[in-house]
Amino acid sequence: MAEDGTWPSISEHGLKSTVALLDFLEVPPNERDAIERNIRRNSVRINGAVGTAVIRDQKPLFRSALVKCLVGMTPEEWCWELNRRVFFWPAEERVLRLLMAKAYRDRHHCVLTVNTRNLLEKMWNAVHISPINSGSTLYRAQPRGAFTFRHISTYRAHETSHPKLTVAEVAVDYSVPTLHSMVIRVERRRADEAPEVIFEHRNHR
């Protein structure tokens, strides 16, 4: 789920993490730290050397809860871990839940559906799996730390020793530069409104 109106840029430049976006926009170091290592209560519009972009908020994340649930990390280090990754929901129900959340239900969003097989084939070395919603500390925040993101090749063993864990997030390091070739459908969506299809791969209709 991305900012409304961003599909043309994503199609051309790929889907970027916050860190990759700041690199791309050539944002100077003295302006980056507050964005990369702190929780964003609101979305931030960045005016960089080569363009502008909106970095989305992290409203479900709270520092007080992070202090209690983090293992071997500070909140600032955890924010860095989140900001250097691109995140995908593995199931539509999680997207719908986010669309219906109070903070997001009153505005439109760009929702991209990606071919999982293509994503894994092209980005295998950069793909990690999380068993929790790593960007939320609502509703009994689960422990998290360096162990949360596991490379997809080792995640099955992790599940075997923890049978109740499921795949909550698919996280890709830094960016997905060729996302356009993996996209099945792009929709403009707002809570319960009927989605507006703005792009669809002809082979997946």
C-alpha positions, 0 to 999 in steps of 0.5 A: 500500500503506497501513497495515492498517485505514486504509481507512475513514479514506482513504475519508472523508478521501482519501489524504494525503502525510505533509505533508498528514497532518501538516497535517490532524492540526494537528501543531505545527511543532516536531514536524514537522521530524524526520518530514518531513526525516529518514529514518524507520527505523520507523513513527511514530504521531502524536497530533494535535489532531484525531486519530491516524495512523500514518506508515509507515517508510522502511526501504529508504532509507539516508542514506549511499547518498543522499549518494552518489546525490543530485544538487543536493540534501541528504538532508533536501531529498530526504526533503521531496520524498518526504513531500509526495507520494502514491505509486502503483505502476503494476504489481502486481508491485512491490506483491507485491515490497514485500509479500514484503520482509523488513520487511513480510512478517509483517504485514497491509497495506491494498492499494488498486487504483485506476482509472488513467484516473480518477486522471489525469483528476481529478489531472492537474495534480498527477501526476508520474512517476518512472523509479526507486523514489525511496524506496529506495537498495537495490541500486545506488541510481540518481542522483536529484534535482529531475529525478527527478519529471517532470510526466506531460505531459513524461515521454514526451520524457524516455523518448525521450531515455532509452529504457531508462527505464520508469515506476516510480512515479506520484506525486501532489502533496500528496493525493488527496482524492477517492480513494474515487471512483477505487478499484476494489478494497481488499484486506487482504493479507499476503505469500503469504496469499490477499487479503481483499477489504474493498471492491470497486466493483461495476462492476469485478467 
